[in-house]
Amino acid sequence: MKTILISAGHGGSDPGACANGKKEADIAVKYRDTLSNKLKNIKGISVVNDNQTSVNDELRSVIQKQKLLKSDLFIEFHMNASTNTKASGTECISNDKLKDLSKKISGCTGLKLRGDGGYIDTSKSQHSRLAVVDNGGIIINLLIVTGK
């Protein structure tokens, strides 16, 4: 049985990117729940969410859960933010070991791919250290929240 931990990035008092009444944290919860529900129907996969409610856990709590669970895959949803209303695209940030899987995940969204075919090496991202990636995970930046 393979175990997948899925987290909706941003939690507690941090809503993430906000624009036009939308919060990154709320959008990420919807994607987390959608992916979880689809994966739960696949035989041989056990899915664990960072939280079973519409609230996302703080990063520290999610990392602790990952360390205890020792999941086979750790996914966290995020959105990028930009003041450029024409900005678009999706990307996955991970280490090189998960590059191919990251590209496949980005590719199946049907959205414009950013970076190297939808993949961003964590060492080349705007944040050189990301706790999710440092713990063997993939950050999926699905959308770009803009001021439009």
C-alpha positions as CSV (number, residue, x, y, z in Angstrom):
1,M,0.0,0.0,0.0
2,K,1.4,3.4,-1.0
3,T,0.6,6.4,1.3
4,I,0.2,9.9,-0.1
5,L,0.0,12.9,2.3
6,I,-1.8,15.9,0.7
7,S,-1.6,19.3,2.3
8,A,-3.4,22.5,1.4
9,G,-0.7,25.1,1.8
10,H,-1.1,28.0,4.2
11,G,-2.9,27.6,7.4
12,G,-3.8,29.2,10.6
13,S,-3.5,33.0,10.4
14,D,-1.7,32.9,7.0
15,P,-4.2,33.1,4.1
16,G,-1.4,33.2,1.4
17,A,-2.0,35.3,-1.7
18,C,-5.3,37.3,-1.6
19,A,-7.1,39.2,-4.4
20,N,-10.7,40.1,-5.2
21,G,-12.1,38.4,-2.1
22,K,-10.3,35.1,-2.8
23,K,-7.7,33.5,-0.5
24,E,-5.0,31.1,-1.6
25,A,-5.7,29.0,1.5
26,D,-9.3,28.5,0.6
27,I,-8.5,27.6,-3.1
28,A,-5.8,25.1,-1.9
29,V,-8.3,23.3,0.4
30,K,-10.6,22.8,-2.6
31,Y,-7.8,21.3,-4.7
32,R,-6.6,19.1,-1.8
33,D,-10.0,17.7,-1.2
34,T,-10.7,17.1,-5.0
35,L,-7.4,15.2,-5.4
36,S,-7.9,13.2,-2.2
37,N,-11.4,12.1,-3.2
38,K,-10.1,11.0,-6.6
39,L,-7.1,9.1,-5.3
40,K,-9.1,7.4,-2.5
41,N,-10.8,5.4,-5.3
42,I,-7.6,3.8,-6.5
43,K,-6.8,0.4,-5.1
44,G,-3.4,0.2,-3.3
45,I,-3.3,3.9,-2.3
46,S,-3.9,5.3,1.1
47,V,-4.6,9.0,1.2
48,V,-4.0,11.2,4.3
49,N,-4.9,14.9,4.3
50,D,-3.2,17.5,6.5
51,N,-6.6,18.1,8.0
52,Q,-10.0,16.6,7.6
53,T,-11.8,19.9,7.7
54,S,-11.9,23.0,5.5
55,V,-9.0,24.5,7.6
56,N,-5.4,23.8,6.6
57,D,-2.8,22.9,9.2
58,E,0.2,25.1,10.0
59,L,3.3,24.0,8.1
60,R,5.1,22.8,11.2
61,S,2.2,20.4,12.0
62,V,2.2,19.1,8.4
63,I,5.9,18.4,8.5
64,Q,5.6,16.6,11.8
65,K,2.8,14.5,10.3
66,Q,5.0,13.7,7.3
67,K,7.9,12.6,9.5
68,L,5.6,10.3,11.5
69,L,3.7,8.9,8.6
70,K,6.8,8.4,6.3
71,S,4.5,8.7,3.3
72,D,5.6,7.6,-0.1
73,L,4.6,10.9,-1.6
74,F,4.0,14.3,0.0
75,I,2.1,16.9,-2.0
76,E,1.3,20.5,-1.0
77,F,-0.9,22.9,-3.0
78,H,0.0,26.6,-3.4
79,M,-0.7,29.4,-5.8
80,N,1.7,32.0,-7.1
81,A,0.9,35.7,-6.8
82,S,1.6,38.5,-9.3
83,T,0.6,42.0,-9.9
84,N,0.8,41.2,-13.6
85,T,-2.8,40.4,-14.6
86,K,-1.5,38.5,-17.7
87,A,0.6,36.1,-15.6
88,S,-0.4,32.5,-16.0
89,G,0.8,28.9,-15.7
90,T,1.4,26.1,-13.4
91,E,4.6,24.5,-12.0
92,C,5.8,21.9,-9.5
93,I,8.7,22.6,-7.2
94,S,10.6,19.6,-6.0
95,N,14.1,18.1,-5.8
96,D,15.7,16.5,-8.8
97,K,14.7,13.0,-7.7
98,L,11.0,14.0,-8.3
99,K,11.6,15.9,-11.5
100,D,9.8,13.5,-13.8
101,L,6.8,13.1,-11.6
102,S,6.6,16.9,-11.1
103,K,6.6,17.4,-14.9
104,K,3.8,14.8,-15.2
105,I,1.7,16.4,-12.5
106,S,2.1,19.8,-14.1
107,G,1.4,18.4,-17.6
108,C,-1.9,16.8,-16.6
109,T,-3.4,20.1,-15.5
110,G,-3.8,21.3,-19.1
111,L,-2.5,24.7,-18.1
112,K,0.4,26.7,-19.5
113,L,3.6,25.2,-18.1
114,R,6.2,27.4,-16.3
115,G,9.8,26.6,-15.8
116,D,11.3,23.4,-17.3
117,G,8.1,21.8,-18.7
118,G,6.3,22.5,-15.5
119,Y,9.2,21.7,-13.2
120,I,11.2,24.1,-11.0
121,D,14.2,22.8,-9.1
122,T,14.0,23.9,-5.5
123,S,17.5,25.3,-5.7
124,K,16.4,27.6,-8.5
125,S,13.1,28.7,-7.0
126,Q,12.7,32.1,-5.3
127,H,13.0,30.2,-2.0
128,S,16.1,28.0,-1.9
129,R,14.8,26.1,1.1
130,L,11.2,24.9,1.2
131,A,10.2,22.6,4.1
132,V,7.9,20.5,2.0
133,V,10.6,19.8,-0.6
134,D,13.3,19.4,2.0
135,N,11.1,16.5,3.4
136,G,10.7,14.8,0.0
137,G,7.6,16.5,-1.2
138,I,6.3,18.3,-4.2
139,I,4.8,21.8,-4.1
140,I,2.2,22.3,-6.8
141,N,1.7,25.9,-7.7
142,L,-1.5,25.5,-9.7
143,L,-2.6,29.1,-10.5
144,I,-1.4,32.6,-10.3
145,V,-3.5,34.9,-8.1
146,T,-3.5,38.4,-9.6
147,G,-5.1,41.7,-8.8
148,K,-7.5,41.3,-11.7
